[in-house]
């Protein structure tokens, strides 16, 4: 499911390290999408603030905000019934060929 909702976003990473970073962001977007609608904006703001602190030299975060908002919408469009949070995800592979392993938590 992660691959289906975030494949294009992850694939734009040039190195496996960048792809892993994008996978981490996609998992955060997935988890934010699982929140009640009224909590999502605040959770996204917290994520963006944390990103700025951890990446002080990073450019304007407006592109990240747009990507995250798109991923949140994409998750809820494709998998609205799935509410399991993603606890960990890892990417493996080379170049454009990669696989994703993920651990989710049962919430029911």
Phi, psi and omega per residue, in radians:
X1 nan -0.675 3.122
X2 -1.051 -0.818 -3.134
X3 -1.038 -0.740 -3.100
X4 -1.133 -0.733 -3.062
X5 -1.504 -0.331 -3.035
X6 -2.273 0.219 -3.075
X7 -0.922 -0.886 -3.088
X8 -1.109 -0.712 3.129
X9 -1.099 -0.817 -3.114
X10 -1.177 -0.730 -3.060
X11 -1.113 -0.345 -3.135
X12 -1.316 -0.203 3.036
X13 -1.136 2.355 -3.076
X14 -1.436 -0.531 3.126
X15 -2.068 2.932 3.097
X16 -1.119 -0.579 3.089
X17 -1.098 -0.758 3.110
X18 -1.177 -0.684 3.100
X19 -1.096 -0.705 3.107
X20 -1.117 -0.717 3.104
X21 -1.075 -0.726 3.116
X22 -1.204 -0.634 3.063
X23 -1.096 -0.756 3.110
X24 -1.034 -0.760 3.110
X25 -1.117 -0.715 3.128
X26 -1.101 -0.674 3.111
X27 -1.173 -0.646 3.067
X28 -1.115 -0.762 3.103
X29 -1.061 -0.723 3.102
X30 -1.008 -0.849 -3.108
X31 -1.161 -0.652 3.069
X32 -1.125 -0.714 3.139
X33 -1.076 -0.444 3.134
X34 -1.344 -0.268 -3.133
X35 -1.267 2.768 2.991
X36 -1.007 2.548 -3.038
X37 -0.906 -0.689 -3.094
X38 -1.223 -0.243 3.137
X39 -1.712 -0.239 -3.025
X40 -1.122 -0.775 -3.097
X41 -1.040 -0.787 -3.136
X42 -1.134 -0.724 3.122
X43 -1.119 -0.696 3.102
X44 -1.134 -0.715 3.101
X45 -1.074 -0.746 3.103
X46 -1.077 -0.734 3.122
X47 -1.090 -0.803 -3.127
X48 -1.123 -0.678 3.087
X49 -1.099 -0.777 3.119
X50 -1.079 -0.714 3.108
X51 -1.050 -0.788 -3.135
X52 -1.094 -0.696 3.130
X53 -1.160 -0.736 -3.095
X54 -1.376 -0.282 -3.117
X55 -2.304 1.162 -3.029
X56 -1.070 -0.455 -3.141
X57 -1.566 0.029 -3.079
X58 -1.208 2.629 3.088
X59 -1.171 -3.088 3.076
X60 -0.858 2.347 -3.085
X61 -1.518 0.163 -3.117
X62 -1.117 -0.564 3.098
X63 -1.185 -0.711 3.103
X64 -1.106 -0.737 3.114
X65 -1.024 -0.816 -3.134
X66 -1.104 -0.727 3.111
X67 -1.096 -0.782 -3.127
X68 -1.128 -0.756 3.119
X69 -1.076 -0.709 3.106
X70 -1.110 -0.789 -3.137
X71 -1.101 -0.703 3.112
X72 -1.067 -0.799 3.108
X73 -1.120 -0.726 -3.125
X74 -1.087 -0.775 3.134
X75 -1.060 -0.823 -3.100
X76 -1.241 -0.457 3.073
X77 -1.286 -0.757 -3.074
X78 -1.461 -0.632 -3.023
X79 -2.376 1.009 -3.073
X80 -1.132 -0.478 -3.084
X81 -1.455 -0.292 -3.086
X82 -1.530 2.051 -3.081
X83 -2.050 0.157 -3.141
X84 -1.205 2.196 3.080
X85 -1.299 2.576 3.082
X86 -1.576 2.137 -3.097
X87 -1.587 -0.590 -3.103
X88 -2.780 2.522 3.056
X89 -2.546 2.526 -3.102
X90 -2.388 2.498 3.134
X91 -1.949 2.469 3.105
X92 -2.383 2.626 3.070
X93 2.464 -2.892 3.128
X94 -2.460 2.459 3.080
X95 0.971 -2.221 -3.116
X96 -1.513 -0.087 -3.129
X97 -1.804 2.038 -3.138
X98 -2.611 2.821 3.062
X99 -2.257 2.765 -3.104
X100 -2.153 2.314 2.993
X101 -1.988 2.376 -3.107
X102 -2.414 2.639 3.060
X103 -2.094 2.206 3.095
X104 -2.046 2.952 -3.116
X105 -2.034 2.352 3.086
X106 -1.270 2.294 -3.081
X107 -1.915 -0.088 -3.063
X108 -1.784 nan nan
